[in-house]
């Protein structure tokens, strides 16, 4: 138990039990990306093929040169790394972006595609067929 004094002299109580500790995140977006690439044993070229991201962009994410990646770029990365729904949500949260929310049509379709292990291209097609913006855009 950690008790600290507040500026007004009152005690502020911080109590973290063993059940709570696993929910704290103690790593950065870059740390998480590197960890997952290593765990999944996938090359930058393979990620690029599966995500439609440029290898150079992936490498910049990997070393932390891109400080504020867009939500769609991270979703592309999630597809490229075959992330689960939970891994995708954590990726977005670590970037300070909105998690996927199933009450939004576009997010619901993306979540469904992730759960069904669809490719980025299949997901993009489903999105467009349903009248919402795709994840992959022409640049």
C-alpha positions in Angstrom: 0.0 0.0 0.0 1.4 3.4 -1.0 0.1 6.5 1.0 1.2 9.9 -0.2 0.4 13.4 1.1 -1.6 15.7 -1.1 -0.9 19.5 -1.3 -3.6 20.2 1.3 -1.9 17.8 3.8 -4.5 15.0 3.5 -3.4 11.5 2.7 -4.1 10.1 -0.7 -4.3 6.3 -0.9 -2.9 4.3 -3.8 -3.6 0.7 -3.5 -2.8 -1.7 -6.3 -3.5 -5.3 -5.7 -2.2 -8.3 -7.6 -5.4 -8.5 -9.7 -5.0 -4.9 -10.8 -1.3 -4.9 -11.8 -1.6 -6.8 -15.0 -3.8 -4.1 -16.4 -1.2 -1.4 -16.2 0.8 -0.8 -19.3 4.5 -0.1 -18.8 5.7 0.1 -22.4 5.5 2.5 -25.3 3.9 2.1 -28.7 7.3 1.5 -30.2 8.1 -1.2 -27.6 4.9 -2.9 -28.3 5.4 -2.9 -32.1 8.9 -4.3 -31.7 7.8 -6.9 -29.2 5.0 -8.1 -31.5 7.1 -8.3 -34.6 9.7 -10.3 -32.7 7.0 -12.6 -31.2 5.4 -13.2 -34.5 8.7 -13.8 -36.3 7.8 -11.9 -39.4 10.0 -9.8 -41.6 9.4 -6.2 -42.6 8.8 -7.3 -46.2 6.1 -9.8 -45.1 4.4 -7.1 -43.0 4.5 -4.7 -45.9 2.9 -7.3 -48.2 0.1 -8.1 -45.7 -0.5 -4.5 -44.6 0.0 -2.4 -47.8 2.5 -0.3 -45.8 5.8 0.8 -47.2 8.8 -1.1 -45.6 10.4 2.3 -44.8 7.2 3.3 -42.9 7.3 0.1 -40.9 10.9 0.6 -40.1 10.3 4.1 -38.9 7.5 2.9 -36.7 9.8 0.2 -35.3 12.4 2.7 -34.3 10.0 5.4 -33.0 10.6 8.0 -35.7 6.9 8.3 -36.4 5.4 9.9 -33.3 1.8 10.1 -34.2 0.8 7.4 -36.8 -2.7 7.6 -38.1 -5.4 5.2 -36.9 -5.7 3.7 -40.3 -1.9 3.1 -40.6 -1.9 1.3 -37.3 -4.9 -0.7 -38.4 -3.0 -1.7 -41.5 -0.1 -2.7 -39.3 -2.4 -4.8 -37.2 -3.6 -6.7 -40.2 0.0 -7.1 -41.4 0.9 -8.6 -38.1 -2.3 -10.7 -37.9 -3.2 -9.1 -34.6 -6.1 -10.3 -32.5 -8.8 -7.9 -31.5 -7.2 -7.3 -28.1 -3.8 -6.7 -29.6 -5.3 -4.2 -32.1 -7.1 -2.3 -29.3 -3.9 -2.1 -27.3 -2.0 -0.8 -30.3 -4.5 2.0 -30.8 -4.6 2.9 -27.1 -0.8 3.0 -26.9 -0.9 5.5 -29.7 -3.4 7.6 -27.9 -6.1 6.9 -30.5 -9.7 5.8 -30.1 -10.1 2.0 -29.7 -12.4 0.2 -32.2 -16.0 0.8 -31.1 -18.6 -1.7 -32.2 -21.4 0.8 -32.4 -19.7 2.5 -35.3 -20.4 0.7 -38.5 -16.8 1.1 -39.8 -15.3 -0.1 -36.6 -17.7 -3.0 -36.3 -16.7 -4.2 -39.8 -13.0 -3.9 -39.0 -13.5 -5.8 -35.7 -15.5 -8.5 -37.5 -12.7 -8.9 -40.1 -10.0 -9.1 -37.4 -12.0 -11.8 -35.6 -12.4 -13.7 -38.9 -8.7 -13.4 -39.8 -9.6 -11.6 -43.1 -6.8 -9.9 -45.0 -6.5 -6.1 -45.2 -7.8 -6.3 -48.8 -10.9 -8.4 -47.8 -11.6 -5.9 -45.0 -11.2 -3.0 -47.3 -13.6 -4.5 -49.8 -16.2 -5.1 -47.0 -15.9 -1.6 -45.8 -16.3 0.0 -49.3 -19.2 -2.4 -50.1 -20.9 -1.2 -46.9 -20.6 2.5 -47.8 -17.8 3.5 -45.4 -14.2 4.5 -46.0 -11.7 1.7 -46.5 -8.6 1.3 -44.4 -6.2 1.3 -47.4 -6.3 4.5 -49.4 -4.6 5.5 -52.6 -1.8 7.9 -51.9 
